């Protein structure tokens, strides 16, 4: 087994999966979501009517997920694939999809939900250029940090579930309404909590907080990475520190898979507070409850840090 190639292991895994397939009764819609935020929204809509698999872990960088052979088996059996799109998963999904050989999930098929379609993406470059190592070459893909975009995504997921599983459509629609109503109520609370900090600048390690900042009136446009996906350099960090001191910027946001020590070093030189954030439910403590619990955590921790409380 040790020196079997990946392809042979996959072929073996798929052979086993197709052998056992006739024995299984697929009553539930089989759904795969690439990242935990999408999985959380899919769970809200699908409830017990779907069998849900999420591929990336909450503590993994969504741009660089460790692709396992088991993912191919999951994708081979799926009725619906939910992905972020806008090239978020371009580094790891295309090869998996190729090998999964599932026509239901082909690009453009109703079972393949690329959630970025229908979202007003920001920072879409006028010319595509990956030569400089920018991993946001198709625009900024971290749009789910704006709760209003989460509503658009929830709607798309409900539509996709209804198309594949008509008999449960009324359940999906009712769940969608419940989720959307809960988000609307929370939005009022979140906007109120961040209102006192309108216009303030916040530093982030990676440019994944643009949509969050825009929604809640914060300027999150200074980054420890010189470009999305490129590790911080001493020259770049020196510039960031200078700007932070000049503008009295006091908060640095760090996702769990990034180098917290770099953020701590910058904080030590500027008197700023490092705030642990995550785009994914379960990525930081107290956010296992799903998308709304995550946004609650984000709003509260950012508001506390901006107010100067630990
Ligand atoms: Zn990114």
Boltz pocket constraint, residues with backbone or C-beta under 6 A from the ligand:
constraints:
  - pocket:
      binder: B
      contacts: [[A, 63], [A, 135], [A, 136], [A, 141], [A, 142], [A, 206], [A, 207], [A, 208], [A, 228]]
      max_distance: 6.0
